[in-house]
Amino acid sequence: MDVRICTAPSSATATGECRGQVLISGSYGGEYNAWHAAKWGLRGVVLNDAGVGKNEAGIQGLAFLDGIGLPAAAADAWTCHIGDAEHMLAHGTVSRVNRAASRLGCIPGQSVRHCAQRMCSGPVIDAALPPLKGGKRHVISNNEGKPEVTCLDAAPMLEPADAGSIVVTGSHAALFRGKPDNVINVDVRAIFFSDAGVGLDNAGIARLPTLDERGIVAATAAVDSAAIGDSLSIYHDGVISFLNSTAAALGGRPGMSIQGFIRILLTRWRKAG
């Protein structure tokens, strides 16, 4: 077959057209996104390292993919835009590779395009995958009045019932392809993300000002304070790195714990009824 390099804003939005190809995914390189990429049967995948971060959560998927022999690499978030696979392919530099990728000549410091071209020479890996980890919903508070506090490992897990609530996500705060999108399709009162290491052109936090336009409180946890992809880690351990104007007006500040700021919001909103 004619091997090519395909792109997708995230691993979850990749399609069957990528089968047998090399995928450049705008997703961070955690196990959840690695799993979603590998299910298509690929020759290789390049994800974004999201600043690597706490517990190396931004690249844990590389070792996971070694388990099935799928070559995988991570692009340095400071060389390209997370959430934008075309930008990664055009501008990204590889920061990490797994063993399967290194056997094909992929090394840190290569361009993402060069690394992907190396992966094109490998076989299609269409292996059985272990059960998917991550992608969970955790209700933190639902018996103390509104608003409720819910943790979602991925922002696309938002449901209409989450309207009016406080949501902590494991996702980055980038815009897919750097453009307005409909990922936050519910009018929550507040939402928290990982800053994904911030990255080139502040891509990892680009969503924050767009939520000001809707009056939604929004902030990010520093990627070194809490594991990207793990909403409970962001809720319990996250320290605010960036926030939008709506959040600042309600008392949010960089350096404040996510959980501490949520307590401030709950006190304010529950008193207001």
C-alpha positions in Angstrom: 0.0 0.0 0.0 1.0 3.6 -0.4 2.2 4.5 3.1 1.4 8.1 4.1 1.5 10.4 7.2 -2.0 11.3 8.4 -3.0 13.9 11.0 -5.8 14.3 13.5 -6.4 17.1 16.1 -6.6 14.4 18.8 -6.3 10.6 18.9 -10.0 10.3 19.7 -10.8 12.0 16.4 -8.6 9.9 14.2 -10.5 7.7 11.8 -10.2 4.4 9.9 -8.5 6.3 7.1 -5.3 6.3 9.3 -5.2 2.5 9.4 -1.8 1.2 8.2 -0.4 4.7 8.2 1.7 6.9 10.5 -0.5 9.1 12.7 0.5 12.6 13.9 -2.0 13.3 16.8 -2.4 16.7 18.5 -3.1 14.9 21.8 -0.8 14.8 24.8 1.1 11.5 25.0 -0.7 9.8 27.9 -1.9 6.2 27.9 -5.5 7.2 27.2 -4.6 8.9 23.9 -2.0 6.2 23.0 -4.8 3.6 23.3 -7.1 5.6 21.0 -4.3 5.9 18.4 -3.2 2.3 18.6 -6.7 0.9 18.0 -6.5 1.8 14.3 -3.6 -0.4 13.5 -0.7 2.0 12.7 3.0 1.9 11.7 3.7 4.6 14.2 2.4 7.6 16.1 3.7 11.0 17.2 1.9 12.7 20.1 2.7 15.9 22.0 4.8 15.8 25.2 2.6 18.5 26.9 5.6 19.6 28.8 6.1 16.0 30.2 5.0 17.1 33.7 4.2 15.4 36.9 4.9 11.6 36.9 5.8 12.1 33.2 2.1 11.9 32.5 2.6 13.7 29.2 4.6 10.9 27.7 3.4 7.8 29.6 1.8 6.5 26.4 5.2 5.8 24.8 6.0 3.0 27.2 2.5 1.7 26.9 2.8 1.5 23.1 6.2 -0.3 23.5 4.1 -3.1 25.1 2.5 -3.8 21.7 5.6 -2.9 19.7 4.1 0.2 18.1 6.7 2.9 17.4 5.9 6.2 19.2 7.4 9.6 19.7 6.5 12.8 21.5 6.9 16.3 20.1 8.4 19.0 22.3 5.4 21.3 23.2 7.8 24.3 23.0 8.4 23.7 19.3 4.8 23.2 18.1 1.2 23.6 19.0 -0.5 21.0 21.1 -3.9 20.2 19.6 -2.8 21.0 16.1 -1.3 18.0 14.3 -0.6 19.9 11.1 1.5 22.4 13.1 3.3 19.6 14.8 4.2 18.0 11.5 5.4 21.3 10.0 7.3 22.7 13.0 7.7 20.1 15.7 10.9 18.6 17.1 10.9 15.2 18.8 11.7 15.2 22.5 11.2 11.5 23.4 10.9 8.2 21.5 10.1 4.7 22.7 12.2 1.6 22.0 10.2 0.5 19.0 10.7 3.9 17.4 14.4 4.0 18.1 14.8 0.7 16.3 13.6 2.5 13.1 16.1 5.3 13.6 13.9 7.8 15.4 15.8 9.9 17.9 15.2 13.0 20.1 16.1 16.2 18.2 14.7 15.0 14.8 11.9 16.9 13.2 8.5 15.4 13.6 8.3 15.0 9.9 11.7 13.1 9.7 10.7 10.9 12.6 7.3 10.1 11.0 9.1 9.2 7.7 11.3 6.8 9.5 8.2 5.2 11.0 6.7 4.7 7.5 9.3 1.9 7.0 8.0 -0.2 9.9 5.3 -2.9 9.8 1.6 -2.3 10.7 1.0 -3.0 14.4 -2.5 -4.3 14.8 -2.3 -5.9 18.2 -4.9 -6.7 20.8 -5.0 -3.8 23.3 -5.4 -4.0 27.1 -8.5 -2.4 28.6 -8.6 1.4 28.3 -7.4 3.3 31.3 -8.6 6.8 32.1 -11.6 8.5 30.7 -13.5 8.4 34.0 -16.0 10.6 35.7 -15.9 11.3 39.4 -18.5 13.2 41.4 -16.8 15.2 44.2 -19.8 16.9 45.6 -23.5 16.4 45.0 -25.2 16.5 48.4 -24.3 20.0 49.6 -26.4 22.0 47.2 -25.5 23.6 43.9 -23.2 23.9 42.1 -21.9 20.4 42.0 -18.2 19.6 41.5 -17.4 16.9 39.0 -14.0 15.6 37.7 -13.8 14.5 34.1 -10.6 12.9 32.8 -11.3 14.4 29.3 -13.2 17.6 28.5 -15.2 16.0 25.7 -17.0 13.9 28.4 -19.1 16.9 29.3 -22.8 16.2 29.3 -25.9 18.5 29.2 -26.4 17.6 32.9 -23.1 19.3 33.8 -24.6 22.8 33.0 -24.2 25.1 35.9 -21.6 22.9 37.6 -17.9 23.3 38.5 -15.9 20.9 36.3 -12.2 19.8 36.7 -10.9 18.1 33.6 -7.7 16.2 32.8 -7.5 17.9 29.4 -5.2 20.7 28.2 -6.7 24.1 27.5 -5.6 24.3 23.9 -7.9 25.0 21.0 -7.9 22.2 18.4 -6.1 23.4 15.3 -5.8 26.7 17.2 -9.3 27.8 16.2 -12.6 28.2 18.1 -14.3 24.8 18.6 -17.2 23.2 20.4 -15.4 21.1 22.9 -16.8 23.0 25.9 -20.4 22.7 24.6 -22.1 23.0 28.0 -22.5 26.2 30.0 -20.6 25.2 33.2 -20.0 27.8 35.9 -16.3 27.1 36.1 -13.9 24.7 34.4 -10.2 23.7 35.1 -7.6 22.2 32.8 -3.9 21.3 32.7 -1.7 24.0 31.1 0.1 21.2 29.2 3.4 22.9 29.8 2.0 26.1 28.1 4.1 25.5 25.1 4.8 27.5 21.9 2.7 30.6 21.5 0.9 29.7 24.7 -1.0 27.1 22.8 -1.7 25.0 25.9 -3.8 27.8 27.5 -5.4 29.3 24.4 -8.9 28.3 25.4 -9.0 30.5 28.6 -9.9 33.8 27.0 -12.6 32.2 24.8 -14.4 31.2 28.0 -14.4 34.8 29.2 -16.7 35.5 26.3 -19.3 33.2 27.9 -18.7 34.3 31.5 -17.2 31.0 32.5 -14.5 30.9 35.2 -11.5 29.0 33.7 -8.0 28.3 34.9 -5.2 25.8 34.4 -3.1 23.7 36.7 0.7 23.8 36.3 1.7 20.6 34.5 4.4 20.0 37.1 1.9 20.2 40.0 -0.6 17.6 38.7 -0.7 14.9 36.1 -2.3 15.8 32.8 -5.1 13.4 32.0 -5.9 12.7 35.6 -8.7 15.0 36.8 -8.5 13.8 40.4 -4.8 14.7 40.4 -5.6 18.2 39.1 -8.4 18.6 41.7 -6.3 17.4 44.7 -2.8 18.6 43.7 -3.2 21.2 41.0 -1.8 24.7 41.5 -3.1 27.5 39.3 -0.7 28.7 36.7 -3.0 30.8 34.4 -6.6 31.9 34.6 -9.0 34.1 32.7 -10.3 37.5 33.6 -13.6 36.0 34.9 -11.7 33.8 37.3 -9.4 36.6 38.5 -12.4 38.8 39.2 -13.7 36.2 41.6 -10.5 36.0 43.6 -8.5 33.4 41.6 -4.7 33.9 41.6 -1.7 32.1 40.2 -0.1 29.9 42.9 -3.5 29.2 44.5 -4.5 25.5 44.7 -7.3 24.5 42.4 -9.1 23.0 45.3 -8.7 26.1 47.4 -10.1 28.3 44.6 -13.1 25.9 44.1 -13.9 26.3 47.9 -13.9 30.1 47.4 -16.3 29.8 44.4 -18.6 27.3 46.3 -18.8 29.7 49.3 -19.7 32.6 47.1 -22.2 30.9 44.8 -23.9 28.9 47.6 -24.4 32.0 49.6 -25.8 33.7 46.6 -28.3 30.8 46.2 
